[in-house]
Amino acid sequence: MAVNPGYHAHLRRSARRLRLPGDGARLRLLDLGCGTGASTAALLRAAPLAAITAVDASAGMLAHALAKRWPPNVRFVHAPVERIAEAGLGGHYDAAFAAYLFRNVGDPDAVLAAVRTLLRPGGRLAVHEYTLSGGPSARLVWTVVHRAVVLPLGTLMGDGGLYRHLGRSVAEFDTVDAFAARMRRAGFDQVRSAPMPGWQTGIVHTVVGRAPETAVHTRRTGGGAAG
């Protein structure tokens, strides 16, 4: 966050792209991989009246999140996203938000499949992630900014290993089109992507998809039909 001054504004932009009606009144939302609560705060800003369940596998991260002040409609649960149902969080949610999660899980397809089962028919998932566009310019900008700015600043802050991982993971992860295709293969439809503004255009995107409305539609699109 310290080396990215647009961090919180970009999270809020992605949360708004869920297009949640009525300030989230009567909606149940999931924040997946909530970390210290930055993404939870963005989701709360987009839907202040929703019941929000924020989930993370790291007890240390959750301790930082719980140290902040939250309204009663927000709760935090310690659980890996792949095993949310086992943590007693089953049932249908109206939407889910995942910020900087999928690049750091061992099996993104399994996590997408798990999330889809937790969404009600028509429920939406918004993924905020470093997903480079397919052209060479975005990869070049990311490489230059990471080497010249992000990594040196991160090293000065004592987190060099973390920021080296960031550079590798972004370079090796899906492009935005590849991740959108991954969501379609997992059975999501109406999949669309939108970039962040500023220097992160072509580097960070929101990818939004919808759980199919009906069981018939699920059978027809589960094999990867385009949304």
MIROPA-404858 format. One record per residue (C-alpha): residue number from 1; x negated, y, z; chain; residue in three letters. Coordinates in nm, 2 decimals. Layout:
REM MIROPA-404858
{NUM, {X, Y, Z}, 'A', 'Ala'}
...
END
This chain:
REM MIROPA-404858
{1, {0.00, 0.00, 0.00}, 'A', 'Met'}
{2, {-0.28, 0.24, 0.09}, 'A', 'Ala'}
{3, {-0.43, 0.23, -0.26}, 'A', 'Val'}
{4, {-0.10, 0.26, -0.44}, 'A', 'Asn'}
{5, {0.08, 0.58, -0.36}, 'A', 'Pro'}
{6, {0.39, 0.48, -0.56}, 'A', 'Gly'}
{7, {0.43, 0.15, -0.37}, 'A', 'Tyr'}
{8, {0.75, 0.23, -0.18}, 'A', 'His'}
{9, {0.91, 0.43, -0.46}, 'A', 'Ala'}
{10, {0.86, 0.14, -0.70}, 'A', 'His'}
{11, {1.01, -0.11, -0.46}, 'A', 'Leu'}
{12, {1.32, 0.12, -0.42}, 'A', 'Arg'}
{13, {1.35, 0.14, -0.80}, 'A', 'Arg'}
{14, {1.35, -0.24, -0.83}, 'A', 'Ser'}
{15, {1.61, -0.28, -0.56}, 'A', 'Ala'}
{16, {1.84, -0.03, -0.73}, 'A', 'Arg'}
{17, {1.81, -0.24, -1.05}, 'A', 'Arg'}
{18, {2.02, -0.51, -0.87}, 'A', 'Leu'}
{19, {2.31, -0.26, -0.93}, 'A', 'Arg'}
{20, {2.48, -0.35, -0.60}, 'A', 'Leu'}
{21, {2.82, -0.18, -0.57}, 'A', 'Pro'}
{22, {2.97, 0.01, -0.28}, 'A', 'Gly'}
{23, {2.64, 0.05, -0.09}, 'A', 'Asp'}
{24, {2.64, -0.32, -0.04}, 'A', 'Gly'}
{25, {2.96, -0.34, 0.17}, 'A', 'Ala'}
{26, {3.06, -0.70, 0.24}, 'A', 'Arg'}
{27, {2.76, -0.83, 0.05}, 'A', 'Leu'}
{28, {2.51, -1.09, 0.17}, 'A', 'Arg'}
{29, {2.15, -1.03, 0.05}, 'A', 'Leu'}
{30, {1.82, -1.21, 0.08}, 'A', 'Leu'}
{31, {1.48, -1.05, 0.08}, 'A', 'Asp'}
{32, {1.24, -1.32, -0.01}, 'A', 'Leu'}
{33, {0.87, -1.30, 0.11}, 'A', 'Gly'}
{34, {0.96, -0.98, 0.30}, 'A', 'Cys'}
{35, {0.61, -0.94, 0.45}, 'A', 'Gly'}
{36, {0.59, -0.64, 0.69}, 'A', 'Thr'}
{37, {0.93, -0.52, 0.58}, 'A', 'Gly'}
{38, {0.85, -0.27, 0.30}, 'A', 'Ala'}
{39, {1.07, -0.46, 0.05}, 'A', 'Ser'}
{40, {1.34, -0.50, 0.32}, 'A', 'Thr'}
{41, {1.35, -0.12, 0.36}, 'A', 'Ala'}
{42, {1.38, -0.07, -0.01}, 'A', 'Ala'}
{43, {1.67, -0.32, -0.02}, 'A', 'Leu'}
{44, {1.84, -0.15, 0.28}, 'A', 'Leu'}
{45, {1.81, 0.19, 0.10}, 'A', 'Arg'}
{46, {1.98, 0.04, -0.21}, 'A', 'Ala'}
{47, {2.25, -0.13, 0.00}, 'A', 'Ala'}
{48, {2.28, 0.02, 0.35}, 'A', 'Pro'}
{49, {2.61, -0.16, 0.43}, 'A', 'Leu'}
{50, {2.50, -0.51, 0.33}, 'A', 'Ala'}
{51, {2.41, -0.80, 0.56}, 'A', 'Ala'}
{52, {2.04, -0.85, 0.48}, 'A', 'Ile'}
{53, {1.84, -1.16, 0.57}, 'A', 'Thr'}
{54, {1.46, -1.11, 0.53}, 'A', 'Ala'}
{55, {1.25, -1.42, 0.51}, 'A', 'Val'}
{56, {0.87, -1.48, 0.52}, 'A', 'Asp'}
{57, {0.64, -1.78, 0.58}, 'A', 'Ala'}
{58, {0.39, -1.57, 0.78}, 'A', 'Ser'}
{59, {0.46, -1.52, 1.15}, 'A', 'Ala'}
{60, {0.20, -1.24, 1.16}, 'A', 'Gly'}
{61, {0.37, -1.05, 0.88}, 'A', 'Met'}
{62, {0.71, -1.09, 1.05}, 'A', 'Leu'}
{63, {0.56, -0.96, 1.37}, 'A', 'Ala'}
{64, {0.47, -0.63, 1.20}, 'A', 'His'}
{65, {0.82, -0.62, 1.04}, 'A', 'Ala'}
{66, {0.99, -0.68, 1.37}, 'A', 'Leu'}
{67, {0.79, -0.40, 1.54}, 'A', 'Ala'}
{68, {0.98, -0.15, 1.33}, 'A', 'Lys'}
{69, {1.33, -0.02, 1.40}, 'A', 'Arg'}
{70, {1.61, -0.18, 1.20}, 'A', 'Trp'}
{71, {1.99, -0.15, 1.20}, 'A', 'Pro'}
{72, {2.19, -0.45, 1.32}, 'A', 'Pro'}
{73, {2.28, -0.56, 0.97}, 'A', 'Asn'}
{74, {1.92, -0.67, 0.91}, 'A', 'Val'}
{75, {1.77, -0.99, 1.05}, 'A', 'Arg'}
{76, {1.43, -1.16, 1.00}, 'A', 'Phe'}
{77, {1.37, -1.53, 0.97}, 'A', 'Val'}
{78, {1.04, -1.72, 0.97}, 'A', 'His'}
{79, {1.06, -1.98, 0.69}, 'A', 'Ala'}
{80, {0.89, -2.06, 0.36}, 'A', 'Pro'}
{81, {1.11, -1.95, 0.07}, 'A', 'Val'}
{82, {1.10, -2.31, -0.07}, 'A', 'Glu'}
{83, {1.28, -2.43, 0.25}, 'A', 'Arg'}
{84, {1.53, -2.16, 0.32}, 'A', 'Ile'}
{85, {1.82, -2.40, 0.34}, 'A', 'Ala'}
{86, {1.64, -2.61, 0.60}, 'A', 'Glu'}
{87, {1.61, -2.30, 0.82}, 'A', 'Ala'}
{88, {1.99, -2.27, 0.84}, 'A', 'Gly'}
{89, {2.02, -2.01, 0.57}, 'A', 'Leu'}
{90, {2.23, -2.21, 0.33}, 'A', 'Gly'}
{91, {2.55, -2.08, 0.17}, 'A', 'Gly'}
{92, {2.60, -1.83, -0.11}, 'A', 'His'}
{93, {2.43, -1.49, -0.13}, 'A', 'Tyr'}
{94, {2.54, -1.21, -0.35}, 'A', 'Asp'}
{95, {2.19, -1.11, -0.45}, 'A', 'Ala'}
{96, {1.82, -1.17, -0.37}, 'A', 'Ala'}
{97, {1.51, -0.95, -0.40}, 'A', 'Phe'}
{98, {1.15, -1.08, -0.43}, 'A', 'Ala'}
{99, {0.86, -0.84, -0.43}, 'A', 'Ala'}
{100, {0.51, -0.96, -0.50}, 'A', 'Tyr'}
{101, {0.61, -1.32, -0.42}, 'A', 'Leu'}
{102, {0.60, -1.54, -0.72}, 'A', 'Phe'}
{103, {0.24, -1.46, -0.81}, 'A', 'Arg'}
{104, {0.15, -1.61, -0.47}, 'A', 'Asn'}
{105, {0.35, -1.93, -0.45}, 'A', 'Val'}
{106, {0.22, -2.27, -0.56}, 'A', 'Gly'}
{107, {0.52, -2.37, -0.76}, 'A', 'Asp'}
{108, {0.72, -2.07, -0.90}, 'A', 'Pro'}
{109, {0.97, -2.30, -1.08}, 'A', 'Asp'}
{110, {1.06, -2.47, -0.75}, 'A', 'Ala'}
{111, {1.11, -2.14, -0.58}, 'A', 'Val'}
{112, {1.33, -2.01, -0.86}, 'A', 'Leu'}
{113, {1.54, -2.33, -0.85}, 'A', 'Ala'}
{114, {1.58, -2.30, -0.47}, 'A', 'Ala'}
{115, {1.68, -1.94, -0.50}, 'A', 'Val'}
{116, {1.94, -2.01, -0.77}, 'A', 'Arg'}
{117, {2.11, -2.26, -0.55}, 'A', 'Thr'}
{118, {2.14, -2.00, -0.27}, 'A', 'Leu'}
{119, {2.31, -1.74, -0.50}, 'A', 'Leu'}
{120, {2.69, -1.74, -0.56}, 'A', 'Arg'}
{121, {2.80, -1.77, -0.92}, 'A', 'Pro'}
{122, {2.72, -1.43, -1.07}, 'A', 'Gly'}
{123, {2.48, -1.35, -0.80}, 'A', 'Gly'}
{124, {2.16, -1.16, -0.91}, 'A', 'Arg'}
{125, {1.79, -1.20, -0.85}, 'A', 'Leu'}
{126, {1.55, -0.91, -0.89}, 'A', 'Ala'}
{127, {1.18, -0.99, -0.90}, 'A', 'Val'}
{128, {0.93, -0.70, -0.85}, 'A', 'His'}
{129, {0.59, -0.82, -0.96}, 'A', 'Glu'}
{130, {0.27, -0.76, -1.14}, 'A', 'Tyr'}
{131, {0.36, -0.91, -1.48}, 'A', 'Thr'}
{132, {0.15, -0.77, -1.76}, 'A', 'Leu'}
{133, {0.30, -0.69, -2.09}, 'A', 'Ser'}
{134, {0.18, -0.90, -2.38}, 'A', 'Gly'}
{135, {-0.03, -0.63, -2.55}, 'A', 'Gly'}
{136, {-0.40, -0.58, -2.48}, 'A', 'Pro'}
{137, {-0.36, -0.22, -2.36}, 'A', 'Ser'}
{138, {-0.19, -0.31, -2.03}, 'A', 'Ala'}
{139, {-0.45, -0.58, -1.95}, 'A', 'Arg'}
{140, {-0.73, -0.33, -2.03}, 'A', 'Leu'}
{141, {-0.57, -0.06, -1.80}, 'A', 'Val'}
{142, {-0.53, -0.31, -1.52}, 'A', 'Trp'}
{143, {-0.89, -0.43, -1.55}, 'A', 'Thr'}
{144, {-1.03, -0.08, -1.55}, 'A', 'Val'}
{145, {-0.81, 0.05, -1.26}, 'A', 'Val'}
{146, {-0.87, -0.27, -1.05}, 'A', 'His'}
{147, {-1.25, -0.26, -1.10}, 'A', 'Arg'}
{148, {-1.30, 0.12, -1.07}, 'A', 'Ala'}
{149, {-1.04, 0.21, -0.81}, 'A', 'Val'}
{150, {-0.85, -0.07, -0.64}, 'A', 'Val'}
{151, {-1.14, -0.31, -0.56}, 'A', 'Leu'}
{152, {-1.38, -0.04, -0.43}, 'A', 'Pro'}
{153, {-1.12, 0.12, -0.21}, 'A', 'Leu'}
{154, {-1.00, -0.22, -0.08}, 'A', 'Gly'}
{155, {-1.36, -0.32, 0.00}, 'A', 'Thr'}
{156, {-1.41, 0.01, 0.19}, 'A', 'Leu'}
{157, {-1.10, -0.08, 0.39}, 'A', 'Met'}
{158, {-1.25, -0.42, 0.47}, 'A', 'Gly'}
{159, {-1.01, -0.62, 0.25}, 'A', 'Asp'}
{160, {-1.24, -0.70, -0.04}, 'A', 'Gly'}
{161, {-1.14, -1.06, -0.06}, 'A', 'Gly'}
{162, {-0.78, -0.97, -0.07}, 'A', 'Leu'}
{163, {-0.82, -0.73, -0.36}, 'A', 'Tyr'}
{164, {-1.04, -0.97, -0.55}, 'A', 'Arg'}
{165, {-0.76, -1.22, -0.52}, 'A', 'His'}
{166, {-0.52, -0.95, -0.64}, 'A', 'Leu'}
{167, {-0.73, -0.89, -0.96}, 'A', 'Gly'}
{168, {-0.75, -1.26, -1.04}, 'A', 'Arg'}
{169, {-0.39, -1.34, -0.97}, 'A', 'Ser'}
{170, {-0.26, -1.06, -1.18}, 'A', 'Val'}
{171, {-0.48, -1.16, -1.47}, 'A', 'Ala'}
{172, {-0.38, -1.52, -1.45}, 'A', 'Glu'}
{173, {-0.01, -1.49, -1.38}, 'A', 'Phe'}
{174, {0.27, -1.48, -1.63}, 'A', 'Asp'}
{175, {0.32, -1.19, -1.87}, 'A', 'Thr'}
{176, {0.66, -1.03, -1.82}, 'A', 'Val'}
{177, {0.80, -1.22, -2.12}, 'A', 'Asp'}
{178, {0.67, -1.55, -1.99}, 'A', 'Ala'}
{179, {0.82, -1.49, -1.65}, 'A', 'Phe'}
{180, {1.16, -1.39, -1.80}, 'A', 'Ala'}
{181, {1.14, -1.72, -2.00}, 'A', 'Ala'}
{182, {1.06, -1.90, -1.67}, 'A', 'Arg'}
{183, {1.38, -1.76, -1.51}, 'A', 'Met'}
{184, {1.59, -1.87, -1.81}, 'A', 'Arg'}
{185, {1.45, -2.22, -1.78}, 'A', 'Arg'}
{186, {1.55, -2.22, -1.41}, 'A', 'Ala'}
{187, {1.90, -2.15, -1.52}, 'A', 'Gly'}
{188, {1.94, -1.78, -1.48}, 'A', 'Phe'}
{189, {2.12, -1.59, -1.76}, 'A', 'Asp'}
{190, {2.14, -1.22, -1.86}, 'A', 'Gln'}
{191, {1.77, -1.20, -1.79}, 'A', 'Val'}
{192, {1.62, -0.85, -1.85}, 'A', 'Arg'}
{193, {1.31, -0.67, -1.76}, 'A', 'Ser'}
{194, {1.22, -0.30, -1.70}, 'A', 'Ala'}
{195, {0.88, -0.14, -1.64}, 'A', 'Pro'}
{196, {0.76, 0.09, -1.36}, 'A', 'Met'}
{197, {0.67, 0.45, -1.45}, 'A', 'Pro'}
{198, {0.33, 0.61, -1.45}, 'A', 'Gly'}
{199, {0.00, 0.42, -1.49}, 'A', 'Trp'}
{200, {0.17, 0.09, -1.39}, 'A', 'Gln'}
{201, {0.38, 0.09, -1.71}, 'A', 'Thr'}
{202, {0.32, -0.24, -1.87}, 'A', 'Gly'}
{203, {0.16, -0.37, -1.55}, 'A', 'Ile'}
{204, {0.44, -0.39, -1.29}, 'A', 'Val'}
{205, {0.80, -0.48, -1.39}, 'A', 'His'}
{206, {1.13, -0.57, -1.25}, 'A', 'Thr'}
{207, {1.28, -0.88, -1.39}, 'A', 'Val'}
{208, {1.65, -0.93, -1.31}, 'A', 'Val'}
{209, {1.86, -1.24, -1.38}, 'A', 'Gly'}
{210, {2.20, -1.38, -1.29}, 'A', 'Arg'}
{211, {2.31, -1.71, -1.16}, 'A', 'Ala'}
{212, {2.57, -1.85, -1.41}, 'A', 'Pro'}
{213, {2.93, -1.77, -1.34}, 'A', 'Glu'}
{214, {3.07, -2.12, -1.38}, 'A', 'Thr'}
{215, {2.95, -2.48, -1.35}, 'A', 'Ala'}
{216, {3.02, -2.53, -1.72}, 'A', 'Val'}
{217, {2.79, -2.24, -1.80}, 'A', 'His'}
{218, {2.53, -2.38, -1.57}, 'A', 'Thr'}
{219, {2.52, -2.71, -1.76}, 'A', 'Arg'}
{220, {2.49, -2.53, -2.09}, 'A', 'Arg'}
{221, {2.22, -2.29, -1.98}, 'A', 'Thr'}
{222, {2.02, -2.50, -1.75}, 'A', 'Gly'}
{223, {1.79, -2.62, -2.03}, 'A', 'Gly'}
{224, {1.66, -2.28, -2.10}, 'A', 'Gly'}
{225, {1.91, -2.10, -2.33}, 'A', 'Ala'}
{226, {1.83, -1.73, -2.37}, 'A', 'Ala'}
{227, {2.02, -1.49, -2.15}, 'A', 'Gly'}
END
